[in-house]
């Protein structure tokens, strides 16, 4: 009887440990798929380890944001506004990346590849900000590095606004001409 109880208790403890490890693993996997820590990404969970172009760009966005957030000098020097801009742009690019990846195969590659310069520009902005704050010994160097990062972030914001305007124009055109909507033509 005592052996049965010990065996049952051991099996229960092992099962509880397995459940706890599974829950923790799932949580860690979900966190690894976030572009901005603590903000749920619309990207599919499969992108966490996939080798597709869109999955790699998604992970590059997350790496860029985390490298900015992990630099204590940015907060110390009062550059949290730039960090928030980086997060905002990364989330916007990620949303467009997810939307592009959802397009039909014939359109997907071009749409995803069109976002590559935006990802690279964000990485460049983070790099300029991080290297400028870690090697700067004077206020002038810091201001120049911050200015360069701000210019790159403003360019990203302007490019995103331009793409959104084009999307709205295309959407208006499609709804204004429903007979010309793709896939509705008949012969």
N, C-alpha and C positions, 0 to 999 in steps of 0.2 A: 504494500500500500504506500509506504513512504517513498519507495523507488518510483512508483507510478506518479506520485505527486511531484517529485523532483524532475522527472522526465517531462511531465506536462508543463511545469513552470519553465523549464529550459526551452522547450519548443515555443512557448508563448513569448519568452524574452527574445528569442531569435527572430520570430515573426515580427515583433514590434521593432526590432533593430532594422530589419529589412524594409519595413514600411517607412521608417524615419529616413533611411538612406535614400529610398526612392523619392520621397517628397523633397528632400534637400537637393538631390541631383536634378530633379525637374525645375526647382526654383533657380538653381545655378544656371541651368540651360536657358531658362527664360531671361535671366539677367544678362547672359552673354549675348542675347539677340537684341538687346536694347541699344539704340544709337546714343541716346542721352540716358544716363543712369537714372532709374526711377520713372522713366516715361516709356510706356508700352509702345512698341514699334508695330506698325501695320504689316511688317515683313513676315512672311511665313516662317515657322520654326525650322523648316528644312534648310533655310539659308544659313543657319549657324555653322554648318559644316560643308555646304555645297561648294562646288567648284565653278558654278556658272558666273558669267560676268557680273550680273546684277547682285548675286550673293557676295562676291568679292568686294564690289563697290560699297555695299551695305556695311560690310565689316570694316572697310577703310574709313567710312564715316564715323563709326563707333570708336575706332582707334584714335582718330583725330580729336574727337570731342574728349575722350578720356585723357589724352596727353595734355590737352589744355587744362582740364579740371584737376589733373594730378600735379600741376605745377604750382607749388605754394606761393611763388613770387607773384603770380597774377593777382591773387587776393591781397597779398601783402602790399602791392603797389597800387591797389585800387582799380584794377582792370576787370572787375566783375561785369561791367557793361559789355565789354568785348567778348567775354566768355558767354554771356547770355545771347549775344548776336551769333556767335559760333554755334551754339546749341540750336537756336531758331533756324538758322540756315541749314544745318545738318538735318533737322527734322523735315524741313520743306523739301530738300533734295531726296531724302529717303521716301517721302510720300510719293513723289514723282517717279522714283525708281520702282516702287511697288506697282504704281499704275502702269508704267511702261512694261513691266514684266508680265502684266495681265493682258497685254494686247495679243491679237492673233500672231502666230509664228511669223507670218510674212511681214509684219510691221515691227515686231518686238526688237530685233537686233538693232535696227537703226535708232529706235526710240531710246533704248538702253544706252547705246554708244553715244548718243547726243548728250547724255548726262555726265559722261566721263570728264569733260573739261570742268564741270561744276564741282565734282568731287575733288579733282586735282587743285582747283582754285581754293577750296576750303582747306585742304591740306597745306597749301602754300601759306594761307593766311595764318593758320595755327603755327606753322613752322616759323614764320616771321615774328609772331608774337612771342613764342616760347624762346627762340634763340635770342631775340632782342632783349628779353627780360633776364635771361640767365647770364649773358655776357656783358650786359650794359653796366658800365661803371659810372656813367654820368647821366644826368637828367636829359641831356640833348640826345644821346643815343637811344634812351628809352622812348622818348617822344617820337623819334624817327621810326623806330620799330612799331610802335603803337599806331602811328599814322599810316605806315605801309599796310598793316593788318586791317585797319579801318577802311582803307581804299579798296582792298581786295574784298572785304565783306560788303561794302556798298555796291561794288560791281556785281557780286553775286545776287544781292537783293534786286538790283535793277534788271538783271537777266531773268530772274524768277518772275518779276512783274511783267516783263515783256512776253514771256512764255504764257503766263496766265491770260494776258490780253489776247494773244493768238488763240488760245483754247476757247475763250469766250466768243470770239468772232466766228470760229469754226462751228461752235455749238449753235450760235444764232443762225448761221447759214443753213445748218442741217434742219433746224426746227422750222425755218422759214420756207424751206424747199423739201418737204417730206417725200416728194416723189423721187428726189435725187439721192435719198438716203441709201447708203451701201447695202447691197443684198436685197433690194426691193424691185430691181429692174426685171421686167418680164419680156420674153421674146415671142 
